[in-house]
Amino acid sequence: MKNNMNWNFDNSYSRLSDVFKEHIEPIAVKNPELVLMNKDLVEELNLDFSKIDKNELAALFTGNILPEGSNAIAQAYAGHQFGHFTMLGDGRAVLIGEHLTKNNERYDIQFKGSGKTAFSRNGDGRAALGPMLREYIISEAMYHLNIPSTRSLAVAKTGEEIMRETPLQGAILTRVASSHIRVGTFQYVAARDKKDELEILLNYVIKRHYPKLINSNNKALDLLNVLIDKQIDLVVNWMRVGFIHGVMNTDNMTISGETIDYGPCAFMDTYDPKTVFSSIDKVGRYAYCNQPAITKWNLSRFAECLIPLIDEDEDKAVKSATEIIETFGKKYEEKWLKMMRTKLGLLGEDNKDKFLIVDLLTWMHQNKVDYTNTFCHLMSIKVDQNEKFEDINFQNWKKRWQERLKINKSTKEKNIKLMKSVNPLVIPRNHKVEEALEISERGDFKYVDQLMEVLKKPYSQQKNILEYQIPSNFNKNYQTFCGT
């Protein structure tokens, strides 16, 4: 390209052997049109698109032209999908390269929906506009909720129809991640049963993501330990805001600890631990309440991959890995309790805290109240006049909570400040997301922009946002889909 736009590629993953990827070019599209660009992220990546016109931008974000220094690849990985092991890979995504910012931060730049690869199996490698917009909205909302996440740089229409149950508008999302290496990447390499390849991947991941482990005596064991903490922190954050990932397969768990793949994801309104929105999750495997257990299950699959690198004696390796995996439960409970204490403005610890927290959640479940707005109510932020908060059981619980707050020896202002740091006033309400998608399908993207402006400041009091805070009956039969 004539103008480099400040791209600064250093493509370390593509320098690994071809075991890990396929070199490929995105397939050109007929009529590219840029519909959304994340200007904040453009700035954070130190990119400059000021000197190129909209047609060139559209061509860039659909892969019709590639920036100088890029090196497009499709990554190989495997995964347990709903518990069943499958060899997978980027079936509709192309990693165009790793961009370095001026602060030397490294980010994968990936096109999602860019056409067939060697890993497409029977798919067409394309994506529809609706699911790409959903990922743009939810991934950016997660970022602003202070939850580790891949991010979305742009959405462009391809000008082509793709066939699903009905013809849909084709689109490509540009996804930004600290990397796209997954538990499934390790599973893919481990399934080949070549220890040297596994070692190459382990060393690459440590150098890229966890350089403090470079001189470790047992890199595999230490990486497992670090990843347990990372994934617990991530899932505790999901639980904090009522986020349900919907498709927690091992190929959707990143080694960096970022949320990835916003397919059938959604946010819980009415508090119900068994909430499932995904159309393909028939048994509730990935329900809200099951997310911690599935995280442990996925980490166990990761540990299995590392066995040859932990110890030459397989029995010793299994014993060491099992001991680390078994720390999950205690670690999760401690971090979850700490998070819930913060949501309730509680400083320090009291041995009755767990009962206080569980009693509130039980009341919320029995009375079918909104998860987010209950914490708003406790912060004296009135979203709606919900008579359920006058319930005698809730009032009695509130007295216990207020007595517990007194133990803090803190001011009410400090308690509320703590609560406001973790309790969002606004989340991507499912009915508002669907509304935005529906209007965008008709060619009007202003509503997405409006929604994104509100979701950028989830912890701030904003004017005229009531419509984004009030839940809807919409969720009763609401289903989300993978968008593949």
N, C-alpha and C positions, 0 to 999 in steps of 0.2 A: 504494500500500500504506500501511496505517496507520503501520507502523513502518519507518523508512528503513534500519535495520540498518547504518548508517554507509556505505551506498553513496555514492560521490561521482563521478558520471559527467560526463565532458567528451568528447563524441563527435566528435573532429576528423575522422575518416575519413568519417563520414556527412555531413559538411558539404561534402565534395568533390562534384563534379558526378555525375549519375546514370550517367555512363559507367562509373564504377568499381564500381557496386553496385546492388542492388534493395532498396527498402524493403519489409519483410515482417514479419508476425507469426508466431511459432512456432505450429504447429497444436496445439490443446488435446488432451490425452490422457485416456483413460477413468479410469484408476485409479492415480494417481501414488503411488510409494512410494520414499522415500529409503533407499538400502541402504549407501552409503558416503559419508562426508564427511571431508575432509582438514582436521582441526582445526589443524594447524600452519600450513597455508596460509591458513586463515580468519584466524588471528592476524596473519600477515605482511601480509595485505591490510587489516588494521585493521577487519575486519567484526565485527559483533556479532549473533549469532543467538539470544542467550539469552532474549529476550522473545517469541519466536514458537514456536508448537507444531510438532510433527512433520508435521502435515498441511499447514500453511502452507509449511514448508520443502520438502516433497515437491512442492507446487504450484509453488514458486519454481524448483526445479531441473529441472522438466520444461517450464517456459515457460507453464504454465496461468495464472500471474500473473507480471507483470514488475515489477521494482523501479522506484521513482520515478527519473526522469532517464534511464532506458535508452531506446535508440532502435534497434530491431532492423533489421539489414540482412543480406543475403547478398552476399558479395563476388564480383566478377568476376575471373577469371584464366584463363590458358591453361596448356598444359604439353606437354612432350615426354614421352609415356608410352611407356617402352621404345623410345625413339628416334623415335616417331611424334607429330607435332604435332596437338594437338586444342584447340579452344576449350572451356573447362570452366567453373569457378565453383563456389561453395558449393552443391553439389547436395543436401546433407543437413545443413548447418550454418547456424546463425544467430548472427551477432555481435550481442550485445544492447547492447554499449557498451564504452567505455574508462573503467576505474575508476582514479581517482587516490588513492594512499595519502597518509598524512599527511606522508611524505617527498617527496611530489610525483613518485613513480614511477608510470608509466602502464602499465596492463595491459589487454589485450583480454580480455573475458569472452565466451566463445563456447559455445553449445549444439551438441553434435554428435549427430545422430540426431533432430532436431526437426521433420522433415517436409519436404514438397516445397517447392522454390523454382523460380524461373524457370530455374535452371541444372541441374535434376534430370535432364534428358534423359528416359530411360525408367525411372528409379529411383523408389522410393517415398519417398526422403528419410529413411527410418528406419534405426536401427541395432539390432544384437542385443546382449544382455547380455554374452556372452562377450568379443567384441572390445572393448567399452567398458571392461570390467574389465581386460583385457590392457593397454590404453593407460594406465589408472590405475596399474597395478602397475609397468610398465616406465618410464613417464615419471617417476614419483617415484623409482624406483631410479636412473635416470640423473641426476636432480638431486642425489641423495645421493652419487653417484660423482663429483660435481663436474664434470659435463658439461653445457654449456648446453642447455636443454631447455624445451619447453612443459611446463606442469604440469597436474595434475588436481585440481579442487576438489571434485567430487562425482560420484557415479553414482546415477541414480534409475531404477527400473523404471517403465514406462508402463502396465503392466497390460493391454497389447495384444500379440497375437501378430503377428510379421512373417513373411512367407513367403520362404524361401530354398529350398534343396534340401528342407528339412523346416521345419515351423513352429518358430519360435524366440521366446524372450521378448524383447520390445522394451525398449530402455533408452536413456537420454540421458546423455552425459558432459558435464560442464562443464569446458571447457578454458581455461587461463589462459596468455597469451603476451605477450611484450613487443610483438608485433604479429603479424598473420597475413599480412603482405605477403611475397610470394614472388618468385622469379625469374619464375615464371609470370604474376604480376601485370603485370610489365613486358612480357612477351611478348604478353599480351592487348592492352595499350595500343599497343605497337609494331605489331601486326598491323592496327590501325585506320589506321595511316599518317597520324597527325595529330601533328605535332611539338609543338604547344602542350599537348596532353594529356600527352605524354611528359614535357615540362618540368614540368608541374604535379606529376606523380607523383615525379619526381626531387627536386624542391624539398621536397615533403612528407616523403619518406623521410629526406632530409638533416636537415631541421629536427627530425624526430622521433627519429631514431636516431644521426645523426652530426653534431651541431651544430658540431663543430670545422671542418667543411668548408663552412660557410655562406659564408665570404668567399674560397673557393677560386677560382683563375683558371679552372680546368676541373673543375667539379664532377663531371661524368660520369666522367672519367678517374680522378679521385681516389677516387670511390666504388668503381669497379672494383678499384682497388688495395687499398683497405681490405677489400673483400669477399673478395678472394683470401686475404688473411691470416686473416680470420675463418673462412672455410670450411676452410682447411688446419688451423687450430687445432682445429676441431670434428672433422674426420675423423681427425686424429692421435689425438684422445681416444677415438674409436670403436675405432681399431686397438689402443689401449692396453689396453682391457678386453675385446676380442674381440666387440664388438657388430657385428651385421650388420643394416643398416637394412632391406634387402629390397625397397624400392621407391623408389629414388633418382631419381624423375622430377623435372623442373624445377619442377613445382608443389609439390614437397615439399622445396624448398630455400628457407629463409627469408632475407630480407635482413638480419635481425637476427643471424644466425649461430646460431640455436637449432635443436636437433633437433626435427623435427615429423613427425607422422603415424606412429603405432606400429601399422601394419597387420601385414604379414608379417615383423615383426622378430623376432630371436632372438639368443641369445648362444652363441658357439662354446665347446664343451667340448674335445674332442680337437682339437689344433692341425692344421688343414688349410687352407691359404690359399684353396682353391677351395670352401670351405663355402658352401652355399646352402640355405636352409630354405623359401624362398617357393615356394608351389605354382605360381605363374604365371611364375616366372623359369626358363624351360625351357633357356636357353643359358648361364646363369650370368653374365648381364650385370651383376648387382648382387652378385656373390659378394664375400666378405670382401676378397680381394686386389685386386678391381677398383674398390673404393670410391674410392681416390685418383684414378684415371684418369677415372671418371665425374664426380667433383667438377670436374675440369678441363673436361670436356666440357660440363657444365651451365654453368660460368662463361663458357665460350666463347659459349653461347647468350645469356647475359646481356649480354656485350659487344656482340653483334650488335644487340641492342635499343637500345643507347646510341649507335650510330654517328652518327645525325643530330645528337646533342647534343655529340659530341666535337669535331667540326670540320665546317665547311660544305663543305670539300673531302673528298668521300667517301674518296678514295684515302689521303689523309693520316690520316683518322679510322681507317680499317681498319689502317693501318700502326701507329699509336699503340696501338690496342687489342691488336693481335697481339703487339706487343713486351711489353706488360704480361702478357698471358696466358702468354707463353713464359717468364715468371719462375717459373711455378708449380712446375715440376719441381725446380729447385734449392732453392726455398723449402721445398717439401714434404720433400725428403730431409733437409735440415738440421733441420727441426722433428721429423721422425720419429726421426732419430738421437739428437737431444737427449732425446726422450721415452724411447727404449729405453735410453739410458745411465742415465737416472734409474731405470728399472725394475730395472737391474742395480746400482744404487748407485754408479755411476762418476762421479767429479768430473772436471772438465776434459775435454780431448780428447786422443786418441791416434790416430795414423793407422791403427792396426790395429783400432780399435773396431768398424768395420763388419763386418770378417771375424769377429770374436768374436760379434757379435750374429747374423749370418746363419748361422754354424755352429751356434749354439744352436737357432735356429728350424728349421734343416734336420734336426737330431737329433730335435727334438720331432715334426716331421712324419713322419720315417721310423719312429719308435718309437711313434707314435700316443699321445702322452701329453697330459694335460690342460693347457691353456694357463695357466689361472689358478693351478692347484695347483703347476705347475713353479716359478713365482715365489715361491709360499708356501714350497716346499721350500728355495729359495735363501735365504729369510729365516729358515730353521730353524724354520718352522712346519709341523709334520707333520700333514697331513690324513689320509692313509692310508699304509699300508706298501706303497708301490709299488716292486716289485723292479727296475723299469726304471732307477731312479736309481742302482742299483749297477752298471749297464752300464759297461764299461771306457771306451767313447768319451765317455760323459757325465763320468766321473771325470777323464779327461784334459782335457776342456773346462773342468771346474771348476777344475783347477790353473791353467790359463791365465787364467781369470777372477780367481782369487785373486792371481795375480802382477800383473794389471792393477790390482786394488784397491790394491795397495801403492804404486803411482805416485801415488795420491790424497794421500799423506801425511796421512791422516785416520784416525780411530779406527773400529773395527768398529761401534761403537754409532752413529756418525754415518752410516755407509754404510747400516746397517739402517734407521735413521730415515728416510733419503731414500727407500729402497725402499718402506717402509710408507706413505709419503705418496701413492704412485701405484699400488701393487699391491693390489687389493681381496682380502680374505680370503673374501668371499662375493659372488656375482653372482646375478641371477635365473636360476637353473638352469631349463632349459626344462621338465623333468619336474615341478619343484615349482610352476612357474607353471600348467601344465596341470592339476595336481592341485587347485590352489586354484580354478581356473575351474570344474572339474567339480563340486566340492563346493558352490560358490556357486550353480551352476545349480539345485541342489536346495534352495536357500533358506538355506544356512548360510554366513554371511560371516565367521565367526570365523577361518577358515584364512587368508583374505586379510589380515586384521588381523595375524595372527601372522607371516606372511611379510613384511609391510610393516615390522613392528618390527625384524626381522633386517636387512632391506635398508636401513634408515635409518642403520646404522652399519657400512658395508662395510669400513672400514679399521681397525676396532677388534676386539680379541680379545673374543669374547662367549662366554658359557657355553652349553653344550648346543646348538651349531649345526652339529654334524657332518653331520646329515642334509641341511643346506642347502649343504654344501661338496663332498660326494662326487658325482662325475658318474654318469651312468646310461647303460645300453645303449639307453635310450629314444630317443636321437638318431639311431640308425641310419637309420630311415625317416621321421624326423620332418618334418612339413610344417606351415608356417603359412600363413594365408589373409588376404586383404585385409579381410574383414569388411564388405564393402560390400553 
